[in-house]
Amino acid sequence: MNPTAAPLKQITLIGVGLIGGSFVLDLKRLGLAEKVVGIDLNRENLERALERRVVDEAFAEICEKSVGGADLVLVATPVSTLPAICRALKPFLKADALVSDVGSTKLSAIAAFREHLPEHLPNCIAAHPIAGSDRHGALAAQFGLFQGKKLVITPHGAEHSDGLARIEALWQAVGAQAFRLDAAEHDAVFAAVSHMPHLVAFAFVHEIFDHPDGQTYLKFAASGFRDFTRIASGHPAIWADICMANRDSLRGLIGGMRRQLDTLDGILDSGDKAALYRYFEEAKQTRDAWLKEQ
């Protein structure tokens, strides 16, 4: 076994849901986590986590008992909560404990680490596993979620190399392919390929909701509507946090989307079927080429 993937005596998971829960399930099955302590504000969710053995102990707060023995604290809560969580963690962390997150905006994560855990910054690793579902909570946790998926680490420059390598190795152990990106580049990339698609899906569903005949439209909606709008079933609190944290990148993309819609409107207005065909064909070729690389 790679020494950087040696078993951890205790992982404290803050926010017991799909991502963090699936990660610790796999680590426990692999023998890489001896004990998992879960922290969650939702007591019912903690009960489900205990029943499914996602966690071994459960707490409703950050305290000495829940954090003091942790070799790794993994924060898997909405990105806006990270600053307050870091402040709460500070008195209880062991000197060598690693702190990492799973959020999809990394500039905000690194800012929270720098501001609220400055003495612990060398042990703070900003990470983003690229996997998900419209399900949430402890009942969504599953084995094998990260097999063949990407894991992006965004170094802030002050990390201990062994801690960064250990976090990377743990994600690789559960099947993820590890990559490293600059935090600003990460946020721009995921605004385009993840956050903006969610905004568009939410907006399109809202267009139907706001339309006076929307309920009639929904009666006849089928697979095309279902497939296009699936991600609009994502948790509103999670996606509101993500989009506000990455709003600068998103506003630029919204401008680009307006221009694309204006282009389509112009083509439809002119009745230029050949131009519409070319527009669709370019999009189809782009998506088909991407699918072949998956």
N, C-alpha and C positions, 0 to 999 in steps of 0.2 A: 504493500500500500504506500502511496505517496505520503511522505511525512507531513506535508502541509494539509492532508486530508485526515489526520489522526482524529480519533473520536473526541468529541467535546463532552465534558461531564454535565454541563447544563446549558441549555439554550433557553433564554426568556423571550417569548414571542408576544409582542404587544400588538393586539389586533388579530384575533383568531378567525381567519376567513380563508378564502380560496387560495391565495398565493402563499401566505405564510404557513397555513395549515398543510397545504400540499407539500411544501418544502420540508417541514419537520416530519411528516409521515414518511417520506422517502428516506430521510436521514436516519430515522429510528429503524426502519426496515434494514438499512445497510449497516447498522451498528455504529453509526457516526454521531449519535446523540444518545447519551445515557439517560438523560432526563430533560423533559420539556415542560417549562412553566409557562402557562398562558395568562395574559392580562387582557381583560376586556371589560368595558363598561356594561355590556349586556349579559346579565347573569344567566339568562336562559341559553344564550349562545355558549357560555362557558360550560353549562351542564351538558349540552350536546357534544361539546369538544371532549369532555371527560368520558362520556358514554362511548364515543367512537375512538377513544384513546389517541386522539390527536395531541392532547396534552396530558401530562401526568399529575400536575397540580394546577390549581386555578385561583386567581386573585382578581379583585375588582379595582386594584390600585397599584401604583408604582411605590414600592416600599423596600425596606431592607430584606424582608423575607422573600419577596418576589424577584428582586434584582441582585442582591448582594452576592449570591453564589454563581452568577452567570459568567460563562466564558464568552458567550455571544449574546448580545441583545439585538434582536431583529425587529425593526419597527415596520409594521404592515398595516398602517392606518392611513386615512386620507392625508394628502401632502400638506395641507394647511395645519395639521396638528403637530407636525414635527418640531417646531420651535418649543412649544409648551412641553412636549414629551422630553426633549433634550434637557430643558431646565429641571424637570422633575427627576430625571435620571442622575444628574450630576452628583448628588450626595452619596449615592449608593453603589456606583460602579467600582469594581475592582480595578486596580491600576492597569492590569493587562487585558481587561475585557474588551472585546471587539464590539463596535456598534455599527450596524448597517441598516439600510432601508431597502424598500422595493418600489419606491415611488417612480412615476413616469415623468417627473420634472426634476432635473438634477441641479440646476443653478440654485433653486430654492432650497434643496436638501443641503448642499454644501454651505450655503449661507447660514442655515440653521446650525450646522455643526460648528462652523467658525465662531458664530456669535455666542452660542450657549454651552459649547463644550470645548473651549479653547485649549485647556490643559490636556484634554483627551483626544485632540484632533488627530494625532498620528495613528490612533486606533479606530478612527471613523472612516468607513468605506462606503461610498455612495454607489449603489447598484440598482439595476432595473431589469428584472426578468421579463422577457417578452412572451407572455402567455396570459390567457384570461378567459373569461366567460361572462355571461350576463347573470350567473348565479353568484351568491355571496353568502358569507357566514360559514360557521364550522361544518355544516352539512355539505357544503360545496367542496370541501377538501378532498383530494383524490390522489391515489398513487399514480406516478408516471406522467404527471401534468407537464413536466419540463423536458421530457425526452425529445431530443432533436430540436428544441427551441433555443432561441438566442438569449444570452445574458450579457448586458452591457454594464461595464464598470466605468465610472467617470472619475479618474484621479483628480484630486485637488492639489497634489504636489507635496503635501506634508505627511503622507502615509508612511508607516513602516512597511517596507517591502514584504516582510514575512506575513504581516496581517493581510495585506492585499492579496498575496498569493494564497493564503488560507481560505479567504472568502471565495476566491475564484475556484479553488479546488473543490470546495463544498458544492458549489453550483454545478461544476463539471461532474461530480459524483452522482448527481441526480439526473444527469443526461443532458444538461445545457451546454451549448457551444458559447464559450466566453469571448467577448470582444471588449476593446477599450476605446472610448471616444472622449474628446473634450466635452465638457458639460454644455457649453453653448451650442456646439454642433449637435449634440444629442437632442437638446430641446428643439432645435430647428427641424431636425429629421423627424422626430416623433410628433411634432405639431402637424407635419405634412401627411404622415402615413397612419397616424392613429387618432390624434385629437381632432383634426379637421373632419375626418370621416364621421366621427361621432357628432360633431356640431351639425353637419349636413343631415345626418339621419334624424336628429332631434328636430331640426328645422322643418324637414319635409313632413314628419308626423304632425308637427304643429300647424303646418299649412292645411292639412286635412282636418285637424281639430278645429281650426278657426273658420273653415269654410262653412257657409250655411247649409250645404248639402253633404258635409263631411260624413255624417252617420250613414247616409245612403251609400256613399263611396265605400265605406268600410265593410258594408254588408257583402260587397262583391269583390273585395280584395282577396288575393290568393297568393301563390308562391312568390311572384315577383315582388309584391309589396312586403311579404314576410322576410324574404332574403335581404332586400335592400335596407329594411328598417330594423333588422335583428338587434344591432348594437344600440338602438334607442331604448332597449330594455335595460341598459346599464344603470347602475345605482346613481341616482341624481346627485347625492352628496359627493360621491367620489368624483364624478365628472365635472361638477361645478368647481370643485377644488382644483382639479387638473387644469381646466380651461382658464381659470383666473390666474393661476400661477404661470401659465404660458401664454398669456393674452397678447403680448407684443407680437410673437410669431404668428399667432392665429389671426390677428387683425390684418396682417399682410396677406395671408392666404385667403381671407374673406374677400379682400379686394380682387385677388386673382379669380376667385370663383364668380364674382359679379361679372368680370370681363368675359369669362367663359359663357355664362348665361346670356350676356348681351350678344355674344357671337352667335349663339344658337337662335336667339330671338331674331337677329338680323337675317340669318339663313332661312328661317321659317317664314319670315315676312316677305322675303324675295321669292320664295317658292323654288329655291335652287336645290333640287333633289341631289344632284351630283355633288354639290358642296357638302350636303348633309351626310351623304355616303362616305365621302373622304374623311370627314370629321369622326364618324363612327368607326371607320376602318382603322384610323390611326390609334384610337383608344383601344380597340380590340387587339390590335397587334402588340401594343404596349403591355396590356394585361396578360395576353397569352405568353409573351416572352418571359414575363415575371413568373407566371405559373410554372413554366418549364424549369426554372432555376430553384424551385422550392423542394 
